[in-house]
Amino acid sequence: MKRYLYSGETENLKREQCDVLVIGSGIAGLYSALHINPEHKVMIVTKTKVDGSNSWLAQGGIASVIAPDDFFDSHIEDTLVAGAGLCDRKAVEVLVDEGPKNIQELIADNVPFDHNPEGDLEITREGGHSHRRIVHAGGDATGRETTKRLGEIAMSKKNIEVKFETYMVDILTDEKGVCGALVNDGEYKIIECRNMILATGGIGHIYLSSTNPAGAIGDGICSAARAGAEIFGMELVQFHPTTLAIGSMENSERAFLISEAVRGEGGILRNQRGEAFMQGKHPRADLAPRDIVTRAILSEMKKEHLDNVWLDVSSMDEEFFKHRFPTIYQKCHDEGIDVPREYIPIRPSQHYQMGGIQTDLDGKTNVEGLYAAGECAWTGIHGANRLASNSMLECLVFGRRAAEYINGHFRTSEGGVKAGRDESTGKCSEIDNKQLEVRKIVSEYANAVRTRKGLAEGKKLMDEISEKADKLKLVNPEDYDYYNMVCTAKMILDGANERKESIGAHYIED
Ligand SMILES: Cc1cc2nc3c(=O)[nH]c(=O)nc-3n(C[C@H](O)[C@H](O)[C@H](O)COP(=O)(O)OP(=O)(O)OC[C@H]3O[C@@H](n4cnc5c(N)ncnc54)[C@H](O)[C@@H]3O)c2cc1C
């Protein structure tokens, strides 16, 4: 693996300074930035606009023990069961215990959570949860409403500067740990800082079909690995059972999610013969953990030689469905599906990365001054399979903890940071159109159902590609994207080959 992607001159680069650099403007990045003490200068660097994150797309809601008949122990237990034995119990306890106070803070910050006609907070149930504990906003637009509001607040703060369309290329380190980042916003710059929070989100776009936006390729995880951070569990990739099955997977920009909350409100999976095939497969039937539902769907598709199965939402009346799931209602009608009367064709797609940059309970990595929060981090709370709606909660709880730790252990910037560079001499022109090759390999060999033989074959192919990529000279963000996709794919296939047991989302058929 290269140490640096940047291969240009390093002497005359422009320089800027901040106290805390946050990479990513999803919920983890925004919420952590908002919890840094106001006397510290915070910069948020994000490679897209405000709507380019997984957070923006999140539909169902945020899980937390809010309902009077719910229990902390029950949320902990549900999370541990979904995680299939790989969760860190202490981290799960922190997540669950600190959940409600962060939801209360979002309410105080005027995130517009949905209320019923009596004026009470609407609380729904999703797959794997034994109680109603999911709060939502805009019906099925929780992520958009939360990100929008946190973004507005961040941009109103004097100590926070948000730099959109700015690509973090390399993390810079010296003998004292993190000292800055090399970024590109049309020109290359060094941002000097001694405290950095990576909140760079997921990896979905390295798969042919994913609910994630195009920028989700694991580049934050790769840059951390190149700077010496420990990475854990990259083979633990979650597939969402229900994404809209329209057109071919290969050409689809992004798979449209049909939230688990639709099954929470009574949606039922059916096969070609109309049978509710989840009955008898798991005590929670259609609301079983995601990996179980995904595999049941794939098995039905294989048995019947089908490209999809169906979600029957006819138990809901039209007004309810339209009000509760306005985004899904509109999308289905745009595609000519007359919900709730007609069944929705669905199939599984990549959705979430459980593994990532290893952190402790304060978001700290093994690199001094480097923190990670949200989907790019491995805190141990999701184990081998994430419980629905626990991820936005993770962004809040652990994003805030990282910020509070930095406030108490602040490292002062000293300036004079040196950028490193890559000296490779290969040609970047060899990269053209190679992204698809990587996406096909990962989709074929590291999908929701894996085989030992396939994993070995996938690793062999990725090792060859990675060896060639290491020799290339990279000169622009498209080249960096390609290299980061290769690194992410290799980490997934290496991890999947190393992990011998079949567990949770890492399901080995043979
Ligand atoms: C369709 C969909 C529905 C979902 N529904 C739910 C739900 O109902 N409940 C739930 O809890 N979770 C849900 N999730 C998962 C959840 O939304 C995410 O896990 C979570 O929001 C991730 O937040 P984050 O802040 O860690 O990352 P993101 O929100 O993905 O933000 C990552 C940010 O990092 C930036 N970035 C990445 N690399 C770089 C770089 N090199 N330089 C600069 N910037 C960079 C990106 O531009 C982006 O701003 C859903 C996800 C999807 C895709």
The ligand as an SDF file (V2000), in Angstrom:
LIG
                    3D

 53 58  0  0  0  0  0  0  0  0999 V2000
  -30.3600    4.8350    1.8160 C   0  0  0  0  0  0  0  0  0  0  0  0
  -29.8660    4.7250    3.2410 C   0  0  0  0  0  0  0  0  0  0  0  0
  -30.7620    4.6440    4.2840 C   0  0  0  0  0  0  0  0  0  0  0  0
  -30.3280    4.5640    5.6030 C   0  0  0  0  0  0  0  0  0  0  0  0
  -31.2230    4.5500    6.6080 N   0  0  0  0  0  0  0  0  0  0  0  0
  -30.7870    4.5720    7.8970 C   0  0  0  0  0  0  0  0  0  0  0  0
  -31.7030    4.6950    8.9720 C   0  0  0  0  0  0  0  0  0  0  0  0
  -32.9000    4.7800    8.7910 O   0  0  0  0  0  0  0  0  0  0  0  0
  -31.2010    4.7210   10.2460 N   0  0  0  0  0  0  0  0  0  0  0  0
  -29.8490    4.6400   10.5120 C   0  0  0  0  0  0  0  0  0  0  0  0
  -29.4520    4.6840   11.6780 O   0  0  0  0  0  0  0  0  0  0  0  0
  -28.9690    4.5260    9.4830 N   0  0  0  0  0  0  0  0  0  0  0  0
  -29.4020    4.5160    8.2070 C   0  0  0  0  0  0  0  0  0  0  0  0
  -28.4910    4.4230    7.1900 N   0  0  0  0  0  0  0  0  0  0  0  0
  -27.0620    4.3880    7.5220 C   0  0  0  0  0  0  0  0  0  0  0  0
  -26.6280    5.7720    7.9720 C   0  0  0  0  0  0  0  0  0  0  0  0
  -27.2740    6.7330    7.1990 O   0  0  0  0  0  0  0  0  0  0  0  0
  -25.1390    5.9650    7.8480 C   0  0  0  0  0  0  0  0  0  0  0  0
  -24.4350    4.8780    8.3690 O   0  0  0  0  0  0  0  0  0  0  0  0
  -24.6990    7.1970    8.5970 C   0  0  0  0  0  0  0  0  0  0  0  0
  -25.5330    8.2850    8.2860 O   0  0  0  0  0  0  0  0  0  0  0  0
  -23.2680    7.5040    8.2490 C   0  0  0  0  0  0  0  0  0  0  0  0
  -22.9680    8.7940    8.6730 O   0  0  0  0  0  0  0  0  0  0  0  0
  -21.4810    9.3020    8.6360 P   0  0  0  0  0  0  0  0  0  0  0  0
  -21.5140   10.6970    9.1150 O   0  0  0  0  0  0  0  0  0  0  0  0
  -20.6030    8.3320    9.3140 O   0  0  0  0  0  0  0  0  0  0  0  0
  -21.0800    9.2340    7.0760 O   0  0  0  0  0  0  0  0  0  0  0  0
  -21.7880    9.9210    5.8400 P   0  0  0  0  0  0  0  0  0  0  0  0
  -23.0880   10.4700    6.1840 O   0  0  0  0  0  0  0  0  0  0  0  0
  -21.7240    8.9650    4.7100 O   0  0  0  0  0  0  0  0  0  0  0  0
  -20.8220   11.1330    5.5240 O   0  0  0  0  0  0  0  0  0  0  0  0
  -19.5420   10.9190    4.9830 C   0  0  0  0  0  0  0  0  0  0  0  0
  -18.9760   12.2490    4.5720 C   0  0  0  0  0  0  0  0  0  0  0  0
  -17.5850   12.1280    4.3120 O   0  0  0  0  0  0  0  0  0  0  0  0
  -17.2550   12.8330    3.1290 C   0  0  0  0  0  0  0  0  0  0  0  0
  -16.0100   12.2420    2.6060 N   0  0  0  0  0  0  0  0  0  0  0  0
  -15.7470   10.9380    2.3540 C   0  0  0  0  0  0  0  0  0  0  0  0
  -14.4770   10.8080    1.9070 N   0  0  0  0  0  0  0  0  0  0  0  0
  -13.9370   12.0580    1.8770 C   0  0  0  0  0  0  0  0  0  0  0  0
  -12.6790   12.5740    1.4830 C   0  0  0  0  0  0  0  0  0  0  0  0
  -11.6940   11.7990    1.0410 N   0  0  0  0  0  0  0  0  0  0  0  0
  -12.4810   13.9150    1.5610 N   0  0  0  0  0  0  0  0  0  0  0  0
  -13.4720   14.7380    2.0020 C   0  0  0  0  0  0  0  0  0  0  0  0
  -14.6950   14.2930    2.3820 N   0  0  0  0  0  0  0  0  0  0  0  0
  -14.9130   12.9730    2.3190 C   0  0  0  0  0  0  0  0  0  0  0  0
  -18.4800   12.6570    2.2560 C   0  0  0  0  0  0  0  0  0  0  0  0
  -18.5320   13.6410    1.2620 O   0  0  0  0  0  0  0  0  0  0  0  0
  -19.5890   12.8290    3.3050 C   0  0  0  0  0  0  0  0  0  0  0  0
  -19.8460   14.1780    3.5330 O   0  0  0  0  0  0  0  0  0  0  0  0
  -28.9290    4.5150    5.8660 C   0  0  0  0  0  0  0  0  0  0  0  0
  -28.0200    4.5880    4.8190 C   0  0  0  0  0  0  0  0  0  0  0  0
  -28.4640    4.6980    3.5200 C   0  0  0  0  0  0  0  0  0  0  0  0
  -27.4600    4.7860    2.4040 C   0  0  0  0  0  0  0  0  0  0  0  0
  1  2  1  0
  2  3  1  0
  2 52  2  0
  3  4  2  0
  4  5  1  0
  4 50  1  0
  5  6  2  0
  6  7  1  0
  6 13  1  0
  7  8  2  0
  7  9  1  0
  9 10  1  0
 10 11  2  0
 10 12  1  0
 12 13  2  0
 13 14  1  0
 14 15  1  0
 14 50  1  0
 15 16  1  0
 16 17  1  0
 16 18  1  0
 18 19  1  0
 18 20  1  0
 20 21  1  0
 20 22  1  0
 22 23  1  0
 23 24  1  0
 24 25  2  0
 24 26  1  0
 24 27  1  0
 27 28  1  0
 28 29  2  0
 28 30  1  0
 28 31  1  0
 31 32  1  0
 32 33  1  0
 33 34  1  0
 33 48  1  0
 34 35  1  0
 35 36  1  0
 35 46  1  0
 36 37  1  0
 36 45  1  0
 37 38  2  0
 38 39  1  0
 39 40  1  0
 39 45  2  0
 40 41  1  0
 40 42  2  0
 42 43  1  0
 43 44  2  0
 44 45  1  0
 46 47  1  0
 46 48  1  0
 48 49  1  0
 50 51  2  0
 51 52  1  0
 52 53  1  0
M  END
$$$$
